[in-house]
Amino acid sequence: MKTIAALFFFSVLNCIAQTSGRIIKIDNFQSKFINARNVQIWLPPGYDTNKKEKYPVLYMHDGQNVFDKGNAGFGVAWEADGTAEKLIKEGKVKPFIIVTAAHGDSLRYMEYFPEKAAKNFTDEDNKVFKELSEKMNVQVNWLADEYLQFMIRELKPYIDKNYRTLPDAKNTSVCGSSMGGLISMYGICEYPEVFGQAACVSTHWPLLFDNNNMHPSEAVRTYMKDHLPSPTNHRIYFDYGTETLDQYYEVHQKMVDEIMQAKGFTEGTNWVTRKFEGASHDEQSWQDRMDVILEFLYGK
């Protein structure tokens, strides 16, 4: 009887593995480039039973806020795993893996700011950021290049070695919100051979926290004009809301949209910009449109 009971138990577990995704947690993933941080991997339904199938991978920033509200900074998570599982079961998207890396706490702004764009700052811009860093109690020490090295030289090779992935650029995407939107844009520009898609959610184009001084953001647009990847084999998603911090984004996004058009991207094909009326700059708003983001990236 015990043998029958054990077989039944493992049969139930097997069924659960087929119909539900699961999360693997790695604490203090070590890096030569940045501070160690927690990494989480979400494996889609069927991963454990379809042993021959390989999967696209979505890399997401701000890993604390992606899956579990218990770990989220403001008590609300994107719940990307739940949305992905629902869309997969409904047949709206193809199955994929999600990998998250936590942000570097007080270094988040420095890790996510497009480092090479700072070369376009004027002396006045540098003065503004020196004052901002003092208010944030951090040094002006741009770390985005180091953060991306961690992603492409350490994290991605680990994922490709230990999980059944489709490792080419076509099947590798990057996604983040606010400053995470900036580093997602930067990632696909710096490493177009690694990332084929980017989702830049409520991208923090102003760099500051209002539009009283819009000049520093010109440095980012100048960088984009020089470094956007080829529209023939890359796809980019942008969006923004209209409330709280997002209220300042539309004027910037329209200028970015002009750059996208000038660089040969076609809206509705390899690029979209979505405006969400009434949406705020917070995890709840991003959770609410996670389905839109994932359908752009992985829709059938």
N, C-alpha and C positions, 0 to 999 in steps of 0.2 A: 504493500500500500504506500509505503514511504517513497518507493521508486516511482510509482504512478503519480503521486503528489508532486514530486520533484520535477518530473517531466512536464506536468501541467503548468507548474510555476514558471519554468523556463520557456514554455510555449507562450505564456502570457507576456513575459518580458520581450520575447521575439516579436510578437504582434505590436507591442508598444513601440519598439524600435523602428518598425516599419511605418507606423502611422504618425509618430511624433519626432520632432527634432530634439537634439540634446546639446547641452553646453559643457564644454571642457574649460576648466580654469587653470591658468598657469600664473602663480604668484611670483613677482620679482623676476621677470624675464630679463636676463642680463644683456648689457650692450656695451660696446667699446665707444659708442658715440654719444649716448645720452644716459641719464639716470635710469636705473632699473625700474620696471613698472609692470603692473598686472596686465595679462593678456587673456582674452576669452575667445573661444572658437565655438561657433554654433554650426552643428552639422544638421543638414535638412532631413526630413522624413525619408526613410529608405536608404540612407547612407550605410547603415550597418548590415543591410541585407542584400543590396545591389552591389556586390563586391567588385564588379568590373566597371561600374559607371564612374566617370570622372566629372568634376564640377567646377564651374566658374567660381571666383572668389571675390567678395566685396570686403575691402578694408575700410574700417570706420574709425574715426578719431573720437576723442572724449569717451573712451570705453566705459567709464563709470556710468554714463547716462544712456547707454544703448539698449540694455536688456532689462535690468532689474531696478525697480524704483527704490528698493532697499539700499542700493549703492549710489543712487543718483544724487547729485549735489543739491537739488531742490525738491527731492521727494517724488519726482515724476521722471519716468524714463521714456525713451522713444518706443520701447517694446517692439523693436525691429524684428525680433525672432517670432513673436506672435503674428505680426502682420505678414511676414514672409511665409510662415507655415500656412496661414489661411489662403494666401494667394496661390501657393503651390497646390494645395488640395483642390482649389477651385479651377485649376488649370490655366490661370491667368499669367503665370510666370513659370519659367523653367527652374528646376531646383538649383540652388547655389549655396555656397558656404559663406558665412559672415565671420570676419576676424576683427576684433577690436583691441586697441591699445589705449590704456588709460593716459590721461594728459599728465604733464609734469608739474602739477600743483601750481605754485607761484610762477613757474617758468612757462606756463601755457602760452601767454601772449608772445614771448620770445621764440618759442618752438614753432608756432603756427604762422608768424609773420613771414611773408615771402622775402627771404633774406637778400637775394640779389636786387630786389626792387629798392632796397635802402640805398643802393649806389646812386639812385636818381634823386635822392633828397637834396634840397637846398640847405644852406647853412641855417636858415630859419626853421626848416622842417626838423633838422637835427636838434635844434634848441627845444622845439616843442616836445620831441620825444624824450629828451633828457629830463625835462620837467615832468612828463607823464611817468617815466620810470621811477622818478623819486617819489611820486605820489603812490605808485604801486609797490614801492619798497623793493625794487629789483634793479639790477644794473642793465644798461643798454648793451645786451649781448645777444645778437641775433643767432638763433640756433636751428632755423628751419632746414638748412642744408644737412646738419648733423642728424636731425630727426628723420629726414628722408633717407639718409644713409642707413639708419637703423631699420627703416621699413624695407628697403630693397636689398640690403646686404645681409641682414640678420633675420628679421621676422619673416619675410616672404620665402627665403630659402628653407627656413625651418618648416613652414606650413607646407611647401611643395614636397619636402622630403617625407613628412610624416602623415600627410593626408592625400587623398586621391583628387588632385586638382588638375585643371586645365591651365597651365602656367603662362601661356602666351598673353600678349597685351590685349588681344581681342576679348579675352575672358577674365581680365583683371581690372577691377574698378576701385575707385576711392571715393569716400563720401564723408562730409562733415558739415557742421553748422557754425555760423558766425565766423570766428577766427578759423574754425575747422573748415569752413567754406573756402577761405583764402588758401589754406595749406593744401586743400584738394585741388584747387586751380593750379597752384604752384607745382604740385606733384606731377600732374599730367603735362605741364609745360617743361619741367626739368627732365622728366623721364618718360617721354612719349613711347619709348620702346618697351616700357614696363606696364604703364597704365593706358588702357584703351578707352576708358570711360571715367568721367568724374561727375559727381553730384554735389553742387555747391549750394547749400541751403542757408537762406538768410545771410548771405555773404556779407561780412563786415567791411564793406568798401570804404566807409568814411575813415576808418582806422582810429579816429577819435570817437567821441560819444555824442556828437551832434554835428550839424553842418555849418557851424560858425566859422570853421576853418577847413575848407575843402581841398586846399592845395596839396597836402601830403598824399592824398589818394591818387593824385595825378602820377605819382611815382609808380604805383601799381599798374595803372593803365599803360604807361610807357613800357613797362616790362612786358605786359601782355601783347602789345603791338609787335614786340620783337621776338616773342618766344611761344606764342600759341602753336599747338601742334597742327599737323596737317588735317584738314577736314575730310580727307578721303578715307581715313581709317580711325577717326576719333569722334566720340560723342560727348557732349557736355550739357548738363542740366543746371539751370539757375532758378531760384525762386526768392520771393520776399513777401512779407506781410505788410500791414498798414498801421499797426499799433505799436506802442512802446518804442524800443530802439529801431524796429523795422520801419517806422515812419520816415526815417531819414534815407532809406535805401533806394527808393525808386529813381531819383534823379541820377544817382551813380549807376544803377543797373542799366538805364537807358543809354548812357555813354558806353558801357561795356557791350551792350547789344550792337551798337554801331561798329565797334571794333570786330565783333564776331562776324558781322555781315561783310566788312571790309576784308576779312581774312578768308572768306569763301565758305563760311558755315551757312547752312540753310535751316531756318527755323522750322520746326516740325519734322525735320528729318534727322539731322545729326546734332541738333541743338534745340533746346526749348528754354523759354523764360516764362515762369508762371507767377502771377500776382494773386495772393490770397487775401481778399478783403476781410478785415476784422481780425486777422491773425496777428498774434503778438510774437515777441522775441523770447520764446521759452519752449521747454521740452514738450509741453502739452500741444502746442501748435504744430511742432515738428512730428509728434506722434500722430496727430490727426491727418497729416498728409504723407505719412510713410508709404502708404499704398501707391500714391502717385509717383513717388520717387522710385520705388522698386519696379513699378510697371514700365517706367522709362528705361531703366537699366536692363531688365530681364523679361519684359513682356514678350509673349509668343507672337 
